[in-house]
């Protein structure tokens, strides 16, 4: 019996265009994690349109690398000695890459003239290479995640503290999805704060790993700490980068209802536990007291800029100048009030804070004379500087009255003027007044001002034309050129401070 002998057919040399790579890691990966794919070295003699025969041994030169505009991925290739190769890589930066897989083997050389072909050894792309690889960020890393702000964290009492938190993975890639659990607390860091002011903050996911943290408003000014953590599935908290953060909560804007005398007065118990402040002074000598501006929660304001008007009221024999009280802004939320009275008697000191800028305007329709009844329209006017062919209301107002308070930029002599009048007008500043008429060439109202005093202001104007309104309220002095009086020197809506009016005994 003749024994049959079957020939062993081995694959030819590696042929890159017929060699392949397999694995999900050719197209998707997660930053910070190791990924692998398999390269199969095959020859060129597979079925038509298919891959070649898998080589049975190693030794082919296989290499790979990922590349994009900003970064590169290093790929390590291990020879499995059976025609397959394991490629491993750990991407650091997220983004889209071109992943090239190259193999050294025979490649086709075409002779376009004779349609003949030859072979050469070359480092060439395998089938499908380069692959489009998308690397997504890894899991959120609290140690890399951070708050988005510059400078210092600060807010005022009565307002929520809102700040953004950007989540990153371990390689500082911006996260693209939400779902993290954030635990944050705003707590007092000052022993001065005796009440518990710790509040829990809420988080809201926005987009691309960005969260908005909202810490509810607190009523006590001072120094706080903001602790921000990520919680894992077991509830273990890990602080974000630089946590905890220092936060300064400033007092809000001053309010008349809480602003009060802090020194210079005598606190008197009038029964039932109620106390009032009274002042004592001597004839012809300056007396003074200090007012502390406070916000709606009674926190002392630590900056200046508030406006007060104060007057001495009482004995009719007092000189007009005795009524005036100078107010000196110390720039730290404290205000010194100074007064001097010429006659011994009992008085009261009214102290009010002005809460709005601009003056109150009243507008009356065509009347035979100025009336004191209800105006046909009213609004707060920031300044008196009209230069319009038509009146803003498109109505034929003829009588106008503006009331409020005026301050002066420096102490000295001022000239005040109503310009552009087509009828007549009057300006009152406390007890001083000036009358202006059409075609009147007089220079204006002369007034000696003190920069530390707010004066009552009233302007009345009667127009004889309804098609044009170009009134301007001007001033000038040795230090400033003639100009429209700015809104920063005009005020309205005085409100008494806490405890006002105050009794004053002058002996």
Buried (B, 14 or more C-beta within 10 A) or exposed (E): EEEEEEEEEEBBBBBBBBBBBEEEBBEEBBBBBEBBBBBBBBBBEBEEEEBBBBBEEBEBBBBBBBBBEEBEBEBEBEBEEEBBBBBBBBBBBBBEBBBBBBBBBBBEEEEEEEEEEEBEEBEBBBBEBBBEBEBBBBBBBBBBBBBEEEEEBEBBBBEBBEBEBBBBBBBBBBBEEBEBEBBBBBBBBEEEBEEEBEBEBEBEBEEEBBBBBBBEBBBBBBEBBBBBBBBEEEEEBBBBEEBBBEBEBBBBBBBBBBBBBBEBBEEEEEEEEEEBBBBEBEEEEEBBBBBBBBBBBBBBBEBBEBBBBBBBEBBEEBEEEBBBBBBBBEEEBBBBBBBBBBBEBEBBBBBBBBBBBBBBBBBBEEEEEBBEEEBBEEEBBEBBBBEEEEBEEEEEBBBBBBBBBBBBBEEBEBBBBBBBBBBBBBBBBBEBEBEBEEEEEEEBBEBEBBEBBBBBBBBBBBBEEBEBBBBBBBBBBEEEEEEBBEBEBBBBBBBBBBBBBBBBBBE
